[in-house]
């Protein structure tokens, strides 16, 4: 979650600044949503947690 998408994308592009990005080589933004309230964004992030990770992304997009 971020309040500055442009900065967050830049951070992902920088080598060795993000261990997750470096480890999994995920450099492309596939999906994003805008929320007015932080609480709503956090609730949406938790929708996919607890499910198999391979299906979580698809389930979030379908909803």
N, C-alpha and C positions, 0 to 999 in steps of 0.2 A: 504494500500500500504506500502511496506517495501523494504529496500535495503538489508536486512539480514533475510532471511526466517527462518533459524535455530533459531536465537534469538527471532523472533516473535512467533514461535511455543512454545518456552520455556516460554515466557511471558504468553501465553494463558493457559499453564499448571499450573502456579502458582496460588494458591488460593488468592482471594481478591486483585489481582493486576490489574485486568481488570474488570470493572463493567459490561460491556456488556456480557463478557463471563460468569461471575458469575450469572447474571440475567437470561440469556437465555440458559445456560448449553451447549454451543457450543464448544466442545473440539476437534473436528476432522477436519482436512483439507480435503476438498472434491475436490477442484479444484484450480489450480493456473496457471498463465501465466507469461512468462518472456518477458520483454520489454527492448530494448536498451535505449529508451528515455523516460523520466518522462512524457512528454506531451502525448505520446501515451498511457501510462498506465492510466493516469488520464482520457483521452477520453474514454478508454475502461470501466473504472469504471462507467462512466456516462451513458453508454448504457442502463443499467438496471434501472436507476433512472427515476421516473415518471410513471412507469408501476406498476401493482399489484406486490407486493413483492413475492407472491407465484409463479408467472410465470417468474419473472425476471431471476432467476438462470437458468431455462431451456432455455430461449431465448438466454442467453449469450453463453451457451454451444453449442447450435445448430448453432450459427453464428461462 
